[in-house]
Amino acid sequence: MSSTALILLLLGLGQTVVVPGTTATVRLESVEDHRCPKGVQCVWAGYVAATLGVREAPGQAIRQVVLSQPPLQTSAMTSRLVLQGQALTLESVEPQRSFQPKGPAVPVRVSLGVSPAS
């Protein structure tokens, strides 16, 4: 594996993981899905955002960061989070919502990409 390889972290709501190569942890707090539903043609594809609870080191306070896909740069959202030399990006959120009547709830899974920040 090269030093620029992308590592994927898979999280469900409420799950916490350690960011590889750091002492930082991230917890998936919530997901907002504003993407165009599957099976529907939309003028705008929309976006999805994941709120993370970030702790940079044991004992430090948790701060909230919102990552978006596609990358949106606003005061409330960012496309990239750098922690101790590692860059995190929101790679995917599954399942994508559909335009069907509500069925059984399906757990949301978020993939975060981790790569060296440069």
Secondary structure by P-SEA (a helix, b strand, c coil): ccccbbbbbbbccccccccccccbbbbbccccccccccccccccccbbbbbbbccccccbbbbbbbbbcccccccccccccccccbbbbbccccccccccccccbbbbbbbbbbcccc
